[in-house]
Amino acid sequence: MELGPILGYHAVLFIAHAAAYIYDCKYIVTNETETVFTYRGYGGKFKYLTNWNFIIQTVYFGLCVANDLCGSNVRPSGRGERCRLQRWRDNFLATVVFPLGMFVVLTFWGIYAIDRELVYPKALDKVIPSWLNHIMHTTILPFLLVDKFLVYHQYPSRKTGFVTIMSLALLYLTWILWVAYYANIWVYPILKVLQPHQKVVFILAMLVLFVFLYLLGEFINKTIWGEERSHAQKKKKKSS
């Protein structure tokens, strides 16, 4: 595919996410004195994984735009080496952006379907417009899947992938446990109602889900680009 449509796709998503995030920071508050740093108490909006993901998705699409303009988009059958920007983009997508984005969508709507009060209380409908809710919790999935079809991403080793995504997951887990200990705030209502042993099982299940989603991203990448990569490797062997 020509660069134009890919650049256009990435640029539109970067602008849309950046604008939505600015709107969220400026207007989604519960009172006039509240800010992004004080929203609903200690930690502000930065205690929510959705906010982390919002920032990460925006940075990713910004990185894609920068790579489209100044970097490389080497396909499996293409010649040349990936530039540093493309390597950063590929590793970022594989180890953080895709598994985290899918995690946010699946866990949010999964828990929402069981009992929305455990993850997104109905009172938030008066605070957060539905279009912003969907940008944060829904459209991530189709946007990333389309990106996987448009652009080839070379995955790192599984060791690198697992270490990176588990480090991020444990960092966030440590953060929300600290918020609960220091400020007596359970970021998500579901963690408040679970018994201690249930919390442990729930958290372990979420960590396993992170690993599964990394492997799912790797599988999707191989499904889309595996044939082209295999053909390129055979062609390279013949020429050598």
Buried (B, 14 or more C-beta within 10 A) or exposed (E): EEEEEBBEBBBEBBBBBBEBBEBBBEEBBEEEEBEBEBBBEEBBBEBBBBBBBBBBBBBBBBBBBBBBEEBBBBBBBEEEEBBEBBBBBBBBBBBBBBBBBBBBBBBBBEBBEEEBBBBBEEEEEEBBBEEBBEBBBBBBBEBBBEBBEBBBBBBBEEEEBBEBBBEBBEEBBEBBBEBBEEEEBBBBBBBEEBEEEEBEEEBEEBBEBBBBBBBBBBEBBEEBBEEBBEEBEEEEEEEE
